[in-house]
Amino acid sequence: MKTAPQIAVVPDPAALAQEAARRFTRLAKEAVENRGHFSAALSGGSTPGRLYRRLAEDPHREEMPWEYVHLFWGDERCVAPEHPGSNFRLANEALISHVPIPPGNVHRVRGELEPEAAAQNYAAELHAFFGASWPRFDLVLLGLGQDGHTASLYPGSRALEETRRLVIPVEAPPDAPVKQRITLSLPAINNASNVMFLVSGAGKARILKKIITESEEENATYPASMVKPQKGLHLMTDIDVVTDIDEY
């Protein structure tokens, strides 16, 4: 993560959701004004869930140009869309079902398909929308695992070596609740204009310290440190980067 991240430290998870919603809305309005649409790849997890619920409330619900917003996903579990572990389900229940976004603007990963078929189907969906060889998302939302993983890109995974495919089937570590996953490849993520990392909880302090303070060579095994978008890298956290991180 050496693309000079813009680091924002906020007091608590509620403030994190509020600031992320503010930036999300601003980027959406700018993209629609400049290019006629806004494309965002969403993520799963409790921290993005708080952001989605905030976006579904005013003033963001009222200000967002929903007619021109297109939602994608950075990764998905290989489960049906109604499954409790589905990233789509989280976003649908917290955000999509509460805002006037056209159904055709929601481009979910077909996690109910066999993994390779799901990856190919989603890649075709990306090509149909973006046209170019590599999609240029206006924004990709990402989290940070305690092992340094992001999306479904894990340390030591062969998926990190992918240079040709937009979307790949992967296996999460054995302790993950759902092992079979679909994820954007690292080149697909890095072709985005903006990436926003949402990092919450003092348990992430150790890995956050490594990624912020250590050299690119020292961080070479952490997928999150390999994220280098084309324009803006936003790192947003409720971890006190002085107090919490210095404890580790």
Helices and strands as residue ranges (DSSP letters): E 6-9, H 13-35, E 38-42, H 46-55, H 60-63, G 66-68, E 69-73, E 75-77, H 87-94, G 96-98, G 103-105, H 115-130, E 139-142, G 158-161, E 167-171, E 180-184, H 186-190, E 194-199, G 202-204, H 205-213, G 223-226, E 232-237, H 243-246
